[in-house]
Amino acid sequence: MSYKWVALSNTTLGVLMSALDGSIVIISLPAIFRGIGLDPLAPGNIGYLLWMILGYLLVQAVLVVTLGRLGDMFGRVKMYNVGFVVFSAASVALSFDPFHAGAGALWLIGWRVVQAVGGSMLTANSAAILTDAFPAEQRGMALGVNQITALAGQFLGLVVGGLLAEIDWRAVFWVSVPFGLLGTIWSIRSLREVGTPQRAKVDWGGNVTFAAGTALVLAAITYGIQPHGGAATGWGNPWVLGGIGAGVLLLLLFGVIETRVAAPMFRLSLFKIRAFAAGNVAALLTSIARGGMQFMLIIWLQGIWLPLHGYDYEQTPLWAGIHLLPLTVGFLIAGPVSGYLSDRFGARPLATGGLLLVAAAFLGLLALPVDFPYPAFAALLVLSGIGQGMFAAPNTSAIMSSVPTEQRGVASGMRATFQNSGTSLSIGVFFSLMVAGLASSLPQTLTSGLQAHGVPAPVADGVAQLPPVSTLFAAFLGSNPVGHLLGPDVLSGLAPADRATLTGGDFFPRLVSGPFHHGLVVVFTTAAAMAVVAAIASASRGKRYLHTPEEAKENR
C-alpha cells in the first residue's frame, strides 16, 4: 500500500478516537453519575458535571498549538505516536475508577485531562502528517476524509455512548482501549517522518502565557454558566470577571512575546496570509455555532421531544443520539466529495456555500414548533450536515496548503486551537443565552404549573426559585426533575392523579416547552448570524492560494 494511504487510514483512526471521546461522555453522563453514586442535579455537583464535559475540550484548546510546534521541532510522527500511547493509557485508567461520589468524579476528570493531552497530540499533528504525505492535487480529498471523520466522530460518540451506557458505564471508556492499542502499534510500525524536523529553542514564555491565558478564560466561562448569589448565572461573579480579565491580559502579553522571540510557538506572521487568516476566522465562528447546535439539539430531544413521544427518560440519551444521525449522514455525504472538488476548484465556493446552507438550516429549525414532525427535523439536520461537510474539508485544505512546509505542524495546531476553543466557547455562550431566556419566564411557569396540581404555594415558589441551569441540565441529562425537586414527602401528600401527572412523561416537557422555545429562538438566531459572518470571512479568502517551496503564489 502506498505510504500516503497508510498515513490517511492511521490518522483517520487517531482523530476519530479523539473526537469520539470528546462527545461519548456527554451522552453517558447519567449512567456515569449513577455508577459512581453522585447526584448530578444537586447544586454542589454541577461543577463536576461541567468539568467532566469541558475539561477535555479545554485541554485540547490549550495544548494543540504547543504540541503542533513541538511536532515541527522534534518530529510530527514521533509526537503523534506518543499521543496514541498516552491516550490508550488514560482510557485504561478511566475504566478502573476505584472511588465513589466526589472522589470518583475527580478521578474521572483528572484522567480525562490526561486523555485529552494524548488526543491533542493526535489532533495537532495529524493534518500536518497528511499534508506532508499527499501531493497538492490530492490534499483536499485526504484532509477532507480526515476532517469529516473528526466531525462525524463528535456525533457518532452520542450514539456509541448511549449504546455502551446501557451495558455498563465503564464500557464507555473500554471502547477506546483496543483501538488505541491497535493504533499505537500500527503508527509506530508504519508511519515515517516525511518532513524535516526544524530544531529550535522552546518558546517557554509563549507556551506559559498562552496556556495560562486560554485556561483562565475558558475556566472562567465555565463558572459563568453556574449561578452566583441570587443571579441565574455567574457573569457578575468577581472571580469570573477577574479570571476573564487576567486571561485576556496574559493573551495580550503572549502576543507581544510572540513578536519578539526568534522561534515563536504561535506564528502570528501566518495571519498575513489571507487564506490562512480568513479560514481560521471562519472555522472559529463555525465551531461556536456547531457546538451550540449540538448541545441545544440534545436538550431539545432528551428533555422535551422524546418524552412527549412516549420515550422513558432513562432511554432518551440513546434515542437522542439515534435521532441525530441525519446530521452525521450529511457530513459523510458532503465531506469527502467537497474535499475532492476543492482540489480542482478551490475552497472558496464550496466552503462559503456550505456555511450559507448551515445558516439556512438554523433558520429552518427556528421555524419548527417544539413538538416538531420528525421528517422535517431530519431534513434540516441533513442540510446542516451537508453544509458543514462542504465547509470543513475545503477550509482545512486551504489553511494547510497556504503555509510553508516547515510550519505545517504549528499551523495544524493553530487551526485545531480555533476549532476546539470555539466548541468550549459555544457552551458558555449558548448555555448563558438559554439560561437567560429560561430565567425570564420559567419561574412563573413552574409556580403556576405546580400549584395547578396541588403543590402547596410555598413549595412551588421554592422550586421555581431554583437556578434555571438545574432545569437545563435535567433536560440535558434526560431526567424528569419534578419528582426529584419535590421529594417523596411532598409527593405523598398529593392526590394520586396529581402525583401521577407530575411524575409522568408529559408534564415537565410541556411545562418547559414555552420558556425553552423562547431561549431556542435567541440561541439559533445567534448561531445563524455567526454562520453568515463566517461565510463572509470565507468568501474573503481570495482565490486558491498554494505555498510552494519556491514561493507563495496564486494559482487560479
Secondary structure, DSSP 8 states (H G I E B T S, - for coil): --HHHHHHHHHHHHHHHHHHHHHHHHHHHHHHHHHTT--TTSGGGHHHHHHHHHHHHHHHHHHHHHHHHHHHHH-HHHHHHHHHHHHHHHHHHHTT----HHHHHHHHHHHHHHHHHHHHHHHHHHHHHHHHHS-HHHHHHHHHHHHHHHHHHHHHHHHHHHHHHHH-TTHHHHTHHHHHHHHHHHHHHH----S--------HHHHHHHHHHHHHHHHHHHHHHS-BTTBSSSTT-HHHHHHHHHHHHHHHHHHHHHTTSSS-SS-GGGGGSHHHHHHHHHHHHHHHHHHHHHHHHHHHIIIIIHHHTT--GGGHHHHHHHHTHHHHHHHHHHHHHHHHHHHHH-SHHHHHHHHHHHHHHHHHHHHS-SS--HHHHHHHHHHHHHHHHHHHHHHHHHHHHTS-GGGHHHHHHHHHHHHHHHHHHHHHHHHHHHHHHHHHHHHHHHHHHHHTTT--HHHHHHHHTS-HHHHHHHHHTT--HHHHHHHHHHHHTS-HHHHHHHTSSSHHHHHHHHHHHHHHHHHHHHHHHHHHHHHHHHHTT-S-EEE-SS-EEE--
